[in-house]
């Protein structure tokens, strides 16, 4: 009976997972906060309820332009919600004999562990529209983002916005004027395209990119990192 219940739960979870993959990027999954700036209404994205790993942030919600991504809006797995469902502590069956499991030091798996392991929801790809002017503090911190697409119009990337991800290349729009501390630290970045006279801090990037950029006169260009040093592509 116990095995039958577990099989049913796995099937239900699988169906939910497929549903999220197919439909998890719907507009209603985004939460936002309306603001009025000089009588013009704007929207800040404050969260996302879904399990999509690749998302394209919409330009507007109910015809109100999205101009900012809020603090920790997509940070790690925080946007994944279980809907307040209380899950039994250890109902997932052992996948091998007890003696073998202990010998290999594999812990007993709970349903919570199963859901988190399969559906942690960490982002791998993000597309940000040109309506967004500011990306807030730690907005995408702690995901596994490998690809990020910015659009012209973005002006500020705040503290820790994309820290601790898996980015290797960046194409930063020429409209960006400020990249705050730790915005891109904890990545694997070896190529950066950036505009001129951008304000960057010593800890905005790893491997002392800011120092090299300033020594190079804050010139627009594409910079690559190899063998422990930065170079400007000619």
ABEGO torsion letter per residue (X at the ends): XAAAAAAAAAAAAAAAAAAAAAAAABAAABBBBBBBBGGBBBBBBAEBBEABABBBBBABBGGBBBABBBBGAABEAAABBAGGBBBBABABBBABBAAAAAAAGBBBBBAAAAAAAAAAGBBABBBBBAABABBBBGAABGBABABBBBBBGBABBBBGAABGBABABBBBBAABABBBBGAABGBABABBBBBBGBBBBAAABBGGAAAAAAAAGGBBEBBBBBGGBBBBBX
